Amino acid sequence: MIVAVLIAVEIISAFETSMMYAAIPTLIKDFGSDATTVGWAVTSFLLVAAASAAACGRLGDMYGRERVLVVLLALAALGSLISALGDSLGSIIVGRTIQGVAGAILPLCIGLAREHLPPARVPVAVALISGTAVTAGAASLLVAGLLIDYASWHMIFVVAAAYSLFALFLVLFVLPWRRPKGTKEAIDYIGAVLFAASVAAVLLGINKVGAWGWSDPRFLALVIGGLAGLALLVRWELKVRNPLISVSLFADRKFSLTMLATLAIAMGPLGVVTMIIPIVMQSPTTGSFGLGLSATHAGWLSFIGSLFGFACTPISGRIAAAVGARMSMLLGSALFVVGVVVMLTAHSSELAMTAMVVVVSVATAFAYTALPILVVESVPERNTSETTGTQTVLRMAGQGVGTSLATMILAATVTSQGAMTVTGLNLVGAMIVICTVVAIVLTVMIPRRTAD
């Protein structure tokens, strides 16, 4: 029952993260706006989600994860209602900004799984919860598309608000609550503000680099300023008595290598493959590559592939429980390489691309579920939500860098008519493989799990 509730609660986080991608073309048309302005409905969500993932994860570890989860779900419902009832792009962006607190739901759910379940069941539970995030993200594109096509863009926010309230009901009345342990720790407000501002600056710079360029002063100011803020944060957190982020945990070899592997795999397949598959499937067959499929056809293939991935999440969890998440991560990384090779050598075959989608979905399930389990294996239970939240931020940053690099490579290799080329596809594929190999090397260096 506990795992079922946590899976149901995590669905709203995945839905709110992905649903806007389906709505962007409609919002551009309805409001007569441009992609940059409408894109703030995505950007504002991601910036708040990143800050929320670490800050609220730490608050959950301190004051009770159930209590923080209730607040986040209530805010997610409020944000959805603001977007649904508003008749302007500004109200949508404001609502989406509030919805961004949902970024902390996954770290809190993982912490709750570890808090309530016997240690032997934690890896499979974490795998199922993490796998839900992947599958629900793919499903949300279909659901959002159907709502937009047959009703209105307002309905995606109405559904999100209703589901947030349903998840809130589950947490309040179905999920077992534990008596608060009580804490005299003070909240690190300075660390929270410094962390949120620094992460927001870096992620905003990464998000806008495609439009601004790598040498743009705005990009350099945001990224350099954000990194400087993070350096100040490290110094502050090492001095403060009750830090928002336990920087000292990075001294642990397993934890630090896990974070580096997270960054590498996010910059490669986790970020870029999701972007490149629709491009290959929907590009016209008259170009140098592409299957010419409709968005709906490609969406169904991606969704069906994600179901294969979700079906494999218990396998990943059981492998992690038996021999450690290190092996699950290595298997997922190896499957990513296989999938990319298939894409590069058989991108004109719908059958081969369908098989590639299945392989990549299974690889995503293994890697995506192994990462938080590796963190669980390397930190005390009291730091679970905090550290998985930090990992979420790092993963989002890596995905942003990877997609920006891939976009620049594709743009730099287009033909004079603006068509993408096989050369660009091959270079992006090579980038994915290199990042994956780096992740494999880092994972091999992670110490094996000690026997319980």
N, C-alpha and C positions, 0 to 999 in steps of 0.2 A: 504493500500500500504506500509506503514512504517513497519508494522509487517511482511508482506510478504518478504520485502527486508532483514530485520534483520534475519528472518528464513533462507533465502537463503544464507546469508553471514555466519551464524553459521555452516552450513553444511560443509564448507571446514575445519573448526577447528576440527570437529568430525571425518571427513574422514582422515585427516592427523594424528590424534591421534591413530586411530585403524588400518589403512591399513597395517602397517608394521608387525602386528602379522600374517597376512596371508602370507607374503613374507619371513619370517625368514627361514623356511625349504628350500625354493628354493635358497636363498642366501648362506646358508651353503653348499649346494650341488654345486652350480655354482662356488663358489670361493674356495672350498675345505677348508673352515674355520671351526671354532668351534662355538658353541652356545654362549659362553661368548663374543667372539669378535663381532659376528654379533649382539648380544644383545645391543651393544653400539649404534646401529641405533635407538633403542627404548629409551635407558637410556639418551643419549645426548638430544633427543627431550624433554623428560620429565623434565630434569633439567632446560633447557632454558624456557620451558613452565611455570614452577612454578615461576621462577623469573620474567618472562614477565607478568604473570597474575596480580601481585601486583604492580610492577613498572609502567607498561604501563597503568594500570587502574587509578593510581594516576595522570599520565601525561594527560590522557584523561579528567579527572575531571578538571585539571588546564587549559589546552590549547585547548580543543575541542576534543570530542571523535571521530568525523568524520575524523579529520586530522590524529590522531594517527592510526585509523583503516586503512586509505589509506596506510600509511607507513608499517604497519604490513602485509597487503595483498600483497604489492609489494615485501616485503622480503620473504613471504611464496612462492610466484611464483618463485623468484630467487633461493631459496633453492631447490625447486622441480626440476628446470631446471638443477642445478648442479648435483643432484642425477641422473637425467634421462640421461644426456649426459656423465657422468663419466663412466669409465669402471673398476673401482676399488672399493673395499669395503671402502677405505678411503674417496673417493669422495662422496659415499652414506652417510657416517657418517657426513661429513662436511655439505652436503646439508640438512640432517635431523636436524642438530644442528641449522641451520638458520631457518628452518621451525618451530622450537620450539616456535618462537615468536607468533605463532597462538594460544598459550595458553591464550593470553589476549583477544581474540576475543569475547568470551562469556561475560565476565564482561563488555566490552565496549558496546556490543549489549543490555545488560540489562540496562545499564546507558542511552543509547539512547532511549530505550523504555520509560523509566521514564521521560526523558527530553521532548519528543515530544508528548506523549499521555496524555489525561485527567486522573486524578488519578483513576477514577472508572474503567478504562480499563487496567491499568497497571498490576494487578495480572494475568489476563488471558493472556495478551501479554507475560509476563515473563514466565508463565507456558508453553506456546507454544514454545518459544525460547529455554527454558531449555529442554523441551521434545524432541525437534529436535535433541539435542546433543546425547540423548540416542538412538533414532531410527536411526539416521545417522551413529552412531558408529556401530550398528549391521549391517546395510546395507553395510557399507564400507568393512566388511569382505567378504561378498558375491561378491561385485563388484571387489575387489582386487583379490579374488580367480579366478573369471572368466577371468580377464585380464591376470593373470599369466598363467592359464591353456591354454588359446587360443591365447595368443600373447606373451608377455614377461614381466618380472618384470619392465623393463624400462617404460612400458605403465602406470603403476600406478602413476609414477611421472609425466608423460606427462599429464595425466588426471588431476592430482592435480594442475599442473601449469596452465592448461587451465581454470579450474574452479576458481582458485584464481584470474586470470585476469578478468573472468566474474563477480565475486563478487566485484572486484575493480571498474569495470564499473558501477555496480549498486550503489555503494556508491558515486561515482563521479557524476553520471548523473540522478539517480532516487531518491535517498534518499534526502529529504530536508535538506539543511544545514542552521544552524543558525549563525548569525553574531557573531564572537568571542567576548566574554565579555571583554577580555583583562585582564592581570594579571601582577602584579609586583612581584609575588612570585618567589623566586629563587629556582632552582631545587636542591634537597637535594642529591648531588652526593655521599657524604660519606655514607648516609643512603642506597642509591641504591646499592652501591658496597658491603657494609656490609651485607645487606639483601640477595642479590643474592648469595654471597659466603656462607653464613650460611645455607640458604635453600638448596643450591646445595650439601653441605657437608652432611647434615642430610638425604636428599633423596637418595644420592649416597650410603651412609651407609646402609639405609633400603633396597635399591635395591639389594645390594651385600651380604646381610646377609645370604641368602640361600646358596651361594657358599662359603662364608668365615666362617660362624658360629658366634654366639652371643658373644663369648669370644675372637674373633680374634682382635689383637691390631689395625689393620686397621679399622675395624668396630667401635671399641670404640673411636679411635682417631677422626674419621669423625663425629660421632654422638655427642660426648662430646664437640669437638671443635665447631661444628655447633650450639649446644645449648648455649655454652658460647658466641658465636658471636651474637646470638639472644638476650641474656641478655644484652650485650653491646649495641645492637641496641635499646632496650627499653630505656636504660638510655640516649642515644643520642637523640632519637626522642622526649623525654620529655623535652629536653633542647633547641633543635633547633627551630627556629621561624616558618619555613615552613616544617614540617616533611613529609617524604615520606609516612609513615603510621601513621595515627592519633591514637596513642596508647591510648589516653585519652578516645576514644570511648568504650574501654573495661570496663570502669567504669559503663557503662549503663548495667543494669541487663539483659534486653532483648537481647542485642547484645552479651554479654558474654555467656549467656546460649545457644543462637543460635549457637555460635561457638563450644561450648562443645558438643552440640547435633550433630553438623556436624561431629566432630571427632569420636563420638561413632558410629553413623550410617555408617560412612565410614569404620571404622575398622571392622564392622560386615557385614551386607548384601550388601552394595553398592560395597565393594571391593571383598568379598569372594564368594558371590553367583555367580557372573559372572565367576569366576574361577572354581567353583565346579560343575556347571551344565554340561559343556562339558566333565568333567572327568567322571561323572556318566553316561552320555549318550554314550560315546565312549569306556568306559572300556569293555573288553570282557565279554560275558555272562558266561564264564567258571570260572570267579573269584567269590569273595564273594559278589560283587554287580556290576551292569553295564548292559546296554541295548545292547551293541555291535553295535551301529549305526555308520555309516560312518561320516566323518567330514562334508561332504556336507549335509547329512540328518540332522545332529544335527544343522548345521548352518541355514538351512531353518526353523527348529522349533524355534530356537532362534529369527530369524528375524520376523517370523509371530507373535511370542509372543510380540516382541517389537512394532509391529503395534497396537496390543490391548492397550499397554501402551500409545502410542502416542495418540490414540483415546480418552484416558481418561484425557489427560493433560488439555483440556479446563474445564473439570469437576473440576479438582483440582484447577484451577485458579478461577472458579466461586465460589467454596467453600471458597477460600481464600478471594475473594472480599466481600463475604457475611458475614462471621464470623471470618475471619483471617486465615492466613496460618498455625497457630498452629493446627487447626483441620485437615487440609490436611496432615500434618506431622504425626499426631497420627494415621490417617487412613492408611497411607502408612506403618508405622511401624507395625501396627497390621496385615496387609496383609503379611508382610515379615515373621512374626511368623507362620502364617497359611501355607505359602509356604514351609518353612523349615520343619515343622511337616509332611507335605505330602511327602517331599523328604525322610525324615528319615524312614517313615513307609511304603512307596510304591515305593521304588527306583527301583524295578524290573518290574514295569508296565509302558509300553510306554504311555498308555492313561493317567495314573496318573501323569507321569512326564511332559507330554504335558500340562495338566491342571496346574501343578505347575509352568511351564514356564510362562503361561499366568498370573497367580496370582502374581508371582514375578515381571513380567514386569509392571503390573498395580501398584504394590507397589512402584517400582522404579520411575514410572512416578509421583506418588503422593509425595514421599519423595524428589526426585531430584528437582522437581519444587517448593516444599514448602520452601526449604532451602534458595534460593536467595530472595524469597518473604518475608521471615521473616527478612532478612537483610534490605530489602527495607522499611519494616515497622518500623525499629528501628533506621535508620540513615537519616540525611538530604540528599536532592537530590544531593548536590554538592559532597558528599562522596560515591555515589552509586558504581561507577566502582572500586574505591579504595578498598572498603570493600568487595564487591563480589569477587574481585581478591584475597584478603587475604583469603576469605573463600575457594576459589578454591585451593589455596596452602595447606590449612589445610585439605581439603578433599583428595587431592592427597597423602599427608603424611599419613593420616589415612588408605587409601586404601593400601598403600605400607606396613605398619605395619601389617594390617590384613592378606594380602595375604602371607606375610613372616611367620607369626604365623601358618596359616593354612597349608602351605607347610611343615613346620617343624613337625606339628602334623601328617600329612599323612605319611611323611618319617619315623617317629619314630615308626609307628604302622604297617609297611609292614611285610609281611610274609618272611620266609627265602628265598623264590623264588622271592621276590621283588614285589609281588602283594599287592595292597592296600586292606585294610580290612574294615569291617563294623564298627569295633571299632573306627578306625580313622575317618570314615565318621560321626559317632555319636558324637565324640569329637569336630569335626569342626562344626557340627550343633549346639552343645551346646554353643560353643563360639559365633556363630552368634546370637543365641537367647539371650545370656547374654548381648552382646553389644546392641542389639535392645531394650531390657528391660531398659537398662541404658539410651538410647536415649529417650524412652518413658517417663521415670521419669523426665529427664531434660526438655523435651518439656512441660510436665504438669506444671513445675515450671515457664515457660515463662509467663510473664503477658499477659493477654488478650488484644487484640487490642482495643484501646480506640475509641469511636465513633467519626466519622469525624464531 
